[in-house]
Amino acid sequence: MQTAAAYIRVSTEDQTEYSPDSQRSKLKEYAAAHDLLLPEPFIYLDEGISGRSAEKRPAFLQMIGTAKQKPRPFDLILVWKFSRFARSRQDSILYKSMLRKECGIDVVSITEQLSGDPTSILVEALLEAMDEYYSINLSQEVRRGMNEKFSRGGVVSVPPFGYRMGSGRFEPDPVQSPFVRWIFQDFLNGASFRQIAAQLNAWNVRTARGNLFESRSVKYILTNPVYLGKQRRSLEGRQGPVRIVDGAHIPLVDLCTYEQVQERIAAGKNKLQIHSPSVSSPFMLYGLVRCSFCGSTLTSAEKGRSLQCPRYAKGLCPVSHHVRLDKLTPVVLSQIEADLKPALPTVLLQNNPPCPGKDPISLLLEREERRLARIRAAYEAEIDSLEEYQTKKAACSTRIQKLREEAQNTAGQQATLPSACPLTPDMLFFLLRSDWMSEQAKNECLRALLSHITFYRRKNAFQIHYNI
């Protein structure tokens, strides 16, 4: 008796399709009629999700991951229609081919039966093409209808902060709308995005989605013409030009206030363009110092001359943890030496980076690996979004892979270095204070000794947490 899995998907764009319960019932009836075992754990459901992208369907990805297990947990996948499996021909071909070739698992539509002859390949391809056409055409029709409604001043989005949904239009929220007026006025009084966000969070005010305020969410409110009684929308997708029309809702700020706010924001942008952005080149304490209030890892600021809590810059942490590296580094190093030097045995520094004579490929590879670590740290510190992190990581990983392949091709052409250099405690701390060892190598040495360093800005003190 073969074991089957079932995949059920119901999207918001299809109003007439079977409900999840109906699909589940039909799939179970099919399995019973064809002597198939359909365990409950192998029934996967994505509800309210479009089938145009597999990456946004968690149950689908879970099913694919389970199918790759050895031995295979089920022999085939049942769907109500092939359109439930995927509405993108690219995804459909990719996952069906992978399941058949690597896992020996077929995808079966219980309402679109295919014969075993070669013509079934053409029929299945035609069904996939029709499903994709339907999805794209429906999306275009929905967008066209929404654009037409928007052009007439109709509501085509959820209410922003300060408003609630009324009868066909936004209406001021009695709780949130006063805070909108306060945000505009406080900004004109000289407050920064971060200061406004911190004050709103201190008052336990949350965004329209129920999240904490950040600098960017305050800036979004200050630059949103919806508070002037307008509506804005990109008629050609996110990358298209933005169109602004008159709305039917009551403005929360007057035109004069709004224009003054835009002038101050523009002036701030011009100031920022004069100064180059902060750099995040490797330094000895990189990734080791943490904020005593929120626990975030301090990141470089002022062109790498100092550290600051990244959440403070966004208004999510109320306490500044600014500290200059040239003042913090020597006192931390002196304390580590005082704590560990008397009892620290001779250590072994593997693949000592400061040793001269390294080939250019190895140096480039080390630089890319450091860059990858900085990318990961920026994401963990909530500086970069998940999408930005994935894009940067993919590009950096590609460069690392190419350098590794090039290093393998040139193996043996460069002189090899000793794999390890024994260091006494005196020599270790001498190198940590000298220019002979790179900042990256110093950081690696400290990471072997330390877990992290907690910095208390208000007390102007730090606490070292050791690994040993």
VEXDREN-2710 file (C-alpha; in Angstrom, 1 decimal):
% VEXDREN-2710
k/r/px/py/pz
1/MET/0.0/0.0/0.0
2/GLN/1.6/3.3/-1.1
3/THR/1.8/6.3/1.1
4/ALA/0.7/9.7/-0.2
5/ALA/1.1/13.3/0.9
6/ALA/-1.5/16.0/0.2
7/TYR/-0.9/19.7/-0.6
8/ILE/-3.8/22.1/-0.1
9/ARG/-3.6/25.8/-1.0
10/VAL/-6.3/28.5/-0.9
11/SER/-5.3/31.9/-2.1
12/THR/-7.1/35.2/-1.4
13/GLU/-7.3/35.9/-5.2
14/ASP/-9.6/32.9/-5.8
15/GLN/-13.0/33.4/-4.3
16/THR/-14.8/30.4/-5.9
17/GLU/-12.3/27.6/-5.3
18/TYR/-12.9/24.8/-2.8
19/SER/-12.3/25.6/0.8
20/PRO/-9.5/23.9/2.7
21/ASP/-12.0/21.5/4.3
22/SER/-13.5/20.6/0.9
23/GLN/-10.1/20.0/-0.7
24/ARG/-9.1/17.9/2.3
25/SER/-12.3/15.8/2.0
26/LYS/-11.9/15.2/-1.7
27/LEU/-8.2/14.3/-1.4
28/LYS/-9.0/11.8/1.4
29/GLU/-11.8/10.3/-0.8
30/TYR/-9.4/9.9/-3.7
31/ALA/-6.8/8.2/-1.4
32/ALA/-9.3/5.8/0.0
33/ALA/-10.6/4.9/-3.5
34/HIS/-7.1/4.2/-4.8
35/ASP/-5.8/2.3/-1.8
36/LEU/-3.4/5.0/-0.7
37/LEU/-2.4/5.7/2.9
38/LEU/-2.7/9.4/3.6
39/PRO/-1.4/10.2/7.2
40/GLU/-2.5/13.4/8.8
41/PRO/1.1/14.7/9.3
42/PHE/1.5/14.5/5.5
43/ILE/-1.3/16.9/4.8
44/TYR/0.2/20.3/4.1
45/LEU/-1.9/23.5/4.0
46/ASP/-1.0/27.0/2.9
47/GLU/-4.1/29.2/3.4
48/GLY/-4.5/32.7/2.0
49/ILE/-1.2/32.5/0.0
50/SER/-0.7/33.0/-3.7
51/GLY/0.9/30.1/-5.7
52/ARG/3.0/32.4/-7.8
53/SER/6.1/32.0/-5.6
54/ALA/7.2/28.9/-3.7
55/GLU/9.5/30.9/-1.4
56/LYS/6.4/32.5/0.3
57/ARG/4.7/29.1/1.0
58/PRO/6.0/27.6/4.3
59/ALA/3.9/24.4/4.2
60/PHE/5.0/23.8/0.6
61/LEU/8.7/24.2/1.4
62/GLN/8.2/21.9/4.5
63/MET/6.6/19.3/2.2
64/ILE/9.5/19.5/-0.3
65/GLY/12.0/19.2/2.6
66/THR/10.3/16.1/3.9
67/ALA/10.2/14.6/0.5
68/LYS/14.0/14.8/0.3
69/GLN/14.5/12.6/3.3
70/LYS/16.0/9.1/3.0
71/PRO/14.2/6.8/2.8
72/ARG/11.4/8.7/1.1
73/PRO/8.5/9.2/3.5
74/PHE/5.8/9.1/0.8
75/ASP/5.4/7.9/-2.8
76/LEU/3.3/10.7/-4.4
77/ILE/1.8/14.1/-3.7
78/LEU/-2.0/14.6/-4.2
79/VAL/-3.4/18.0/-5.2
80/TRP/-6.9/19.1/-6.1
81/LYS/-5.6/20.8/-9.2
82/PHE/-2.1/21.4/-10.6
83/SER/-2.7/25.1/-10.0
84/ARG/-2.7/24.3/-6.3
85/PHE/0.9/23.0/-6.6
86/ALA/2.2/26.1/-8.4
87/ARG/1.0/28.9/-10.6
88/SER/4.4/29.6/-12.0
89/ARG/5.7/27.3/-14.8
90/GLN/9.2/27.8/-13.5
91/ASP/8.4/26.6/-10.0
92/SER/6.2/23.8/-11.3
93/ILE/8.9/22.4/-13.7
94/LEU/11.7/22.9/-11.1
95/TYR/9.9/21.1/-8.2
96/LYS/8.2/18.4/-10.2
97/SER/11.5/17.5/-11.9
98/MET/13.3/17.5/-8.6
99/LEU/10.7/15.3/-7.0
100/ARG/10.7/12.8/-9.9
101/LYS/14.4/12.5/-10.5
102/GLU/15.8/12.8/-7.0
103/CYS/13.0/11.5/-4.8
104/GLY/11.0/9.2/-7.2
105/ILE/7.8/11.1/-6.2
106/ASP/5.1/12.1/-8.7
107/VAL/2.5/15.0/-8.3
108/VAL/-1.0/13.8/-9.1
109/SER/-4.0/16.1/-9.7
110/ILE/-7.2/14.3/-8.6
111/THR/-9.4/16.4/-10.9
112/GLU/-7.0/16.6/-13.9
113/GLN/-6.2/13.0/-14.6
114/LEU/-3.4/12.4/-17.1
115/SER/-2.8/9.2/-19.1
116/GLY/0.5/7.4/-19.2
117/ASP/1.3/8.1/-22.9
118/PRO/3.7/10.8/-24.0
119/THR/0.8/13.2/-24.9
120/SER/0.2/13.7/-21.2
121/ILE/3.4/15.8/-21.1
122/LEU/1.9/18.2/-23.6
123/VAL/-1.4/18.3/-21.6
124/GLU/0.3/18.9/-18.3
125/ALA/2.4/21.7/-19.9
126/LEU/-0.7/23.3/-21.3
127/LEU/-2.5/23.2/-18.0
128/GLU/0.5/24.8/-16.3
129/ALA/0.6/27.6/-19.0
130/MET/-3.1/28.2/-18.5
131/ASP/-2.7/28.4/-14.8
132/GLU/0.1/30.9/-15.0
133/TYR/-1.8/33.0/-17.6
134/TYR/-4.9/33.0/-15.3
135/SER/-2.8/34.1/-12.4
136/ILE/-1.0/36.9/-14.2
137/ASN/-4.2/38.1/-16.0
138/LEU/-6.2/38.1/-12.7
139/SER/-3.4/40.1/-11.0
140/GLN/-3.5/42.7/-13.8
141/GLU/-7.2/43.0/-13.7
142/VAL/-7.2/43.4/-9.9
143/ARG/-4.5/46.0/-10.2
144/ARG/-6.4/47.8/-12.9
145/GLY/-9.5/47.9/-10.8
146/MET/-7.6/49.2/-7.8
147/ASN/-5.9/51.9/-9.8
148/GLU/-9.2/53.0/-11.2
149/LYS/-10.7/53.2/-7.7
150/PHE/-7.6/55.0/-6.5
151/SER/-7.9/57.6/-9.3
152/ARG/-11.4/58.4/-8.0
153/GLY/-10.1/58.9/-4.5
154/GLY/-11.3/55.5/-3.2
155/VAL/-9.5/53.6/-0.5
156/VAL/-7.3/50.8/-1.8
157/SER/-5.0/50.2/1.3
158/VAL/-5.2/49.6/5.0
159/PRO/-5.6/52.7/7.2
160/PRO/-2.2/54.3/8.2
161/PHE/-1.3/55.3/11.7
162/GLY/-3.7/57.9/13.0
163/TYR/-6.6/56.7/10.9
164/ARG/-9.2/54.0/11.1
165/MET/-11.5/52.6/8.4
166/GLY/-14.8/54.3/8.1
167/SER/-17.6/54.0/5.6
168/GLY/-15.6/53.8/2.3
169/ARG/-12.9/56.2/3.6
170/PHE/-10.4/56.8/6.3
171/GLU/-11.5/58.6/9.4
172/PRO/-9.3/60.0/12.3
173/ASP/-8.6/57.6/15.0
174/PRO/-9.5/59.3/18.3
175/VAL/-6.5/57.7/20.1
176/GLN/-3.8/57.8/17.4
177/SER/-4.5/61.0/15.5
178/PRO/-3.3/63.4/18.3
179/PHE/0.1/61.6/18.2
180/VAL/0.3/62.3/14.5
181/ARG/-0.1/66.0/15.1
182/TRP/2.5/65.8/18.0
183/ILE/5.0/64.0/15.7
184/PHE/4.9/66.8/13.1
185/GLN/5.1/69.6/15.7
186/ASP/7.8/68.0/17.8
187/PHE/9.9/67.5/14.6
188/LEU/9.6/71.1/13.8
189/ASN/10.6/72.0/17.4
190/GLY/14.0/70.3/16.7
191/ALA/13.5/66.7/17.7
192/SER/15.1/63.9/15.6
193/PHE/13.5/60.8/14.2
194/ARG/15.2/58.8/16.9
195/GLN/14.1/61.0/19.7
196/ILE/10.5/61.0/18.6
197/ALA/10.5/57.2/18.2
198/ALA/12.0/56.8/21.7
199/GLN/9.3/59.0/23.2
200/LEU/6.5/57.2/21.5
201/ASN/7.8/53.9/22.6
202/ALA/8.2/55.2/26.2
203/TRP/4.5/56.2/26.0
204/ASN/3.7/52.6/24.9
205/VAL/2.4/53.9/21.5
206/ARG/2.7/51.4/18.7
207/THR/2.6/51.6/14.9
208/ALA/-0.4/50.7/12.8
209/ARG/0.9/47.1/12.7
210/GLY/1.5/47.0/16.5
211/ASN/5.3/47.3/16.3
212/LEU/7.7/49.5/18.2
213/PHE/8.5/52.8/16.5
214/GLU/11.8/53.2/14.7
215/SER/13.5/56.2/13.1
216/ARG/12.3/55.0/9.7
217/SER/8.7/54.6/10.8
218/VAL/8.7/58.2/12.1
219/LYS/10.2/59.4/8.8
220/TYR/7.5/57.5/6.9
221/ILE/4.8/59.4/8.8
222/LEU/6.4/62.8/8.3
223/THR/6.7/62.3/4.5
224/ASN/3.3/60.6/3.9
225/PRO/0.9/63.0/2.1
226/VAL/-2.0/61.0/3.5
227/TYR/-2.0/63.3/6.5
228/LEU/-2.7/66.2/4.1
229/GLY/-5.9/64.5/2.9
230/LYS/-4.1/62.9/-0.1
231/GLN/-3.5/59.4/-1.2
232/ARG/-0.4/58.1/-3.0
233/ARG/0.1/54.9/-5.0
234/SER/2.5/53.4/-7.5
235/LEU/0.3/52.4/-10.5
236/GLU/3.0/50.2/-12.0
237/GLY/4.2/48.2/-9.0
238/ARG/6.7/49.1/-6.3
239/GLN/9.3/50.4/-8.7
240/GLY/7.0/52.5/-10.8
241/PRO/6.3/56.3/-10.4
242/VAL/4.1/57.4/-7.5
243/ARG/0.9/59.2/-8.2
244/ILE/-0.8/61.5/-5.6
245/VAL/-4.5/62.2/-5.7
246/ASP/-7.0/64.0/-3.4
247/GLY/-8.6/61.6/-0.9
248/ALA/-12.0/61.7/0.8
249/HIS/-10.6/61.7/4.4
250/ILE/-10.0/64.6/6.8
251/PRO/-6.4/65.9/6.9
252/LEU/-4.6/65.7/10.2
253/VAL/-2.0/68.4/9.5
254/ASP/-2.1/71.7/7.4
255/LEU/-0.2/72.3/4.3
256/CYS/2.1/74.9/5.9
257/THR/3.2/72.4/8.6
258/TYR/3.7/69.6/6.1
259/GLU/5.9/71.8/3.8
260/GLN/8.0/73.0/6.7
261/VAL/8.7/69.4/7.7
262/GLN/9.7/68.5/4.2
263/GLU/12.1/71.4/4.1
264/ARG/13.8/70.3/7.4
265/ILE/14.1/66.7/6.2
266/ALA/15.6/67.9/2.9
267/ALA/18.1/70.1/4.8
268/GLY/19.1/67.1/6.9
269/LYS/19.7/65.0/3.8
270/ASN/22.0/67.6/2.4
271/LYS/24.0/67.7/5.6
272/LEU/24.3/63.9/5.5
273/GLN/25.7/64.1/1.9
274/ILE/28.6/66.2/3.1
275/HIS/29.9/63.5/5.4
276/SER/30.9/60.1/4.2
277/PRO/29.1/57.2/5.9
278/SER/30.5/55.3/8.8
279/VAL/32.8/52.4/7.9
280/SER/32.8/49.0/9.4
281/SER/36.4/47.8/8.8
282/PRO/37.7/45.1/11.1
283/PHE/38.9/46.2/14.6
284/MET/40.1/44.4/17.6
285/LEU/36.8/44.6/19.6
286/TYR/34.6/43.9/16.6
287/GLY/31.4/42.1/17.5
288/LEU/32.4/41.7/21.2
289/VAL/31.0/44.8/22.9
290/ARG/27.3/44.8/23.9
291/CYS/24.8/47.4/25.1
292/SER/24.1/47.0/28.8
293/PHE/20.4/48.0/28.3
294/CYS/19.2/46.0/25.3
295/GLY/22.0/43.6/24.7
296/SER/22.7/44.6/21.1
297/THR/26.2/44.4/19.7
298/LEU/27.7/47.8/19.4
299/THR/28.5/48.8/15.8
300/SER/31.1/51.3/14.5
301/ALA/30.2/54.9/14.2
302/GLU/32.0/58.2/13.3
303/LYS/34.0/56.5/10.5
304/GLY/35.0/53.7/12.7
305/ARG/36.4/55.9/15.5
306/SER/33.7/54.9/18.0
307/LEU/30.9/52.4/18.9
308/GLN/27.2/53.0/19.4
309/CYS/24.1/50.8/20.0
310/PRO/22.4/50.3/16.6
311/ARG/19.0/50.2/18.3
312/TYR/19.6/53.6/19.9
313/ALA/20.1/55.1/16.5
314/LYS/16.6/53.7/15.5
315/GLY/14.9/54.9/18.6
316/LEU/14.4/51.3/19.9
317/CYS/16.9/51.7/22.8
318/PRO/16.6/54.7/25.2
319/VAL/20.2/54.7/26.3
320/SER/23.1/55.9/24.3
321/HIS/26.2/53.7/24.5
322/HIS/28.6/55.9/22.5
323/VAL/32.3/55.2/23.3
324/ARG/35.5/56.0/21.5
325/LEU/37.5/52.9/20.5
326/ASP/40.9/54.6/21.2
327/LYS/39.8/55.0/24.8
328/LEU/38.0/51.7/25.3
329/THR/40.5/49.3/23.5
330/PRO/43.6/49.9/25.7
331/VAL/41.8/49.7/29.0
332/VAL/40.0/46.5/28.0
333/LEU/43.2/44.9/26.8
334/SER/45.0/45.9/30.0
335/GLN/42.2/44.3/32.1
336/ILE/42.3/41.1/30.0
337/GLU/46.1/40.9/30.5
338/ALA/45.8/41.5/34.2
339/ASP/43.1/38.8/34.5
340/LEU/44.6/36.1/32.3
341/LYS/48.3/36.6/31.9
342/PRO/49.4/34.9/35.2
343/ALA/47.4/31.7/34.5
344/LEU/47.4/31.7/30.6
345/PRO/49.5/28.8/29.2
346/THR/51.4/28.9/26.0
347/VAL/48.8/29.2/23.2
348/LEU/48.8/28.0/19.7
349/LEU/47.8/30.5/17.1
350/GLN/46.6/28.6/14.0
351/ASN/47.4/30.0/10.6
352/ASN/48.7/33.3/12.0
353/PRO/47.4/36.0/9.6
354/PRO/50.2/38.5/10.2
355/CYS/52.9/36.2/8.9
356/PRO/54.3/37.8/5.7
357/GLY/54.3/36.1/2.3
358/LYS/50.7/35.2/1.8
359/ASP/49.5/35.0/-1.8
360/PRO/47.0/37.6/-3.1
361/ILE/44.2/35.1/-3.4
362/SER/44.4/34.1/0.3
363/LEU/44.4/37.8/1.2
364/LEU/41.3/38.5/-1.0
365/LEU/39.6/35.4/0.5
366/GLU/40.2/36.6/4.0
367/ARG/38.8/40.0/3.1
368/GLU/35.6/38.5/1.7
369/GLU/35.1/36.3/4.7
370/ARG/35.5/39.3/7.0
371/ARG/33.0/41.1/4.8
372/LEU/30.6/38.2/5.2
373/ALA/30.9/38.3/8.9
374/ARG/30.2/42.1/8.9
375/ILE/27.1/41.4/6.7
376/ARG/25.8/38.8/9.2
377/ALA/26.5/41.2/12.1
378/ALA/24.6/44.0/10.4
379/TYR/21.6/41.8/10.0
380/GLU/21.8/40.5/13.6
381/ALA/22.1/44.1/14.8
382/GLU/18.9/44.9/12.8
383/ILE/20.8/47.4/10.6
384/ASP/19.9/45.5/7.4
385/SER/16.6/43.9/6.6
386/LEU/16.3/40.2/5.8
387/GLU/16.1/40.9/2.0
388/GLU/19.2/43.1/2.1
389/TYR/21.0/40.5/4.2
390/GLN/20.2/37.7/1.7
391/THR/21.2/39.8/-1.3
392/LYS/24.6/40.9/0.2
393/LYS/25.2/37.4/1.5
394/ALA/24.6/35.7/-1.9
395/ALA/26.9/38.2/-3.7
396/CYS/29.7/37.7/-1.1
397/SER/29.3/33.9/-1.0
398/THR/29.7/33.9/-4.8
399/ARG/32.9/35.8/-4.7
400/ILE/34.2/33.5/-1.9
401/GLN/33.4/30.4/-4.0
402/LYS/35.2/31.8/-7.0
403/LEU/38.3/32.7/-4.9
404/ARG/38.4/29.2/-3.4
405/GLU/38.2/27.6/-6.8
406/GLU/41.0/29.8/-8.0
407/ALA/43.0/28.9/-4.9
408/GLN/42.6/25.2/-5.7
409/ASN/43.7/25.8/-9.3
410/THR/46.9/27.5/-8.2
411/ALA/47.6/25.1/-5.3
412/GLY/51.3/24.3/-5.0
413/GLN/52.4/27.4/-6.9
414/GLN/52.7/29.5/-3.7
415/ALA/55.0/28.7/-0.8
416/THR/53.2/27.2/2.1
417/LEU/53.4/28.7/5.6
418/PRO/53.7/26.9/8.9
419/SER/50.3/25.8/10.1
420/ALA/50.7/27.0/13.6
421/CYS/52.9/29.3/15.6
422/PRO/53.4/28.7/19.4
423/LEU/52.9/31.9/21.4
424/THR/53.8/32.7/25.0
425/PRO/51.5/35.0/27.0
426/ASP/54.1/37.8/26.8
427/MET/54.3/37.4/23.0
428/LEU/50.5/37.3/22.6
429/PHE/49.8/40.5/24.4
430/PHE/52.8/42.1/22.7
431/LEU/51.3/41.3/19.3
432/LEU/47.9/42.5/20.4
433/ARG/49.4/45.9/21.1
434/SER/51.6/46.0/18.0
435/ASP/51.0/46.7/14.3
436/TRP/52.5/43.4/13.3
437/MET/49.2/41.6/13.7
438/SER/46.2/42.5/11.7
439/GLU/43.1/43.8/13.4
440/GLN/41.2/40.7/12.1
441/ALA/43.8/38.4/13.7
442/LYS/43.6/40.3/17.0
443/ASN/39.8/40.0/16.9
444/GLU/40.1/36.2/16.4
445/CYS/42.5/35.9/19.3
446/LEU/40.1/37.8/21.6
447/ARG/37.1/35.8/20.5
448/ALA/39.0/32.6/21.6
449/LEU/39.4/34.1/25.0
450/LEU/36.2/36.2/25.5
451/SER/32.5/35.6/25.2
452/HIS/31.5/39.3/25.1
453/ILE/32.1/42.6/26.9
454/THR/29.1/44.5/28.4
455/PHE/29.5/48.2/28.3
456/TYR/27.7/50.4/30.9
457/ARG/27.6/53.9/29.5
458/ARG/26.0/55.6/32.5
459/LYS/28.6/54.1/34.8
460/ASN/31.4/54.4/32.3
461/ALA/32.4/50.9/33.1
462/PHE/32.6/47.5/31.3
463/GLN/32.3/43.8/32.3
464/ILE/34.3/41.1/30.6
465/HIS/32.7/37.6/30.1
466/TYR/35.4/35.0/29.5
467/ASN/35.3/31.7/27.6
468/ILE/38.0/30.2/29.7
END
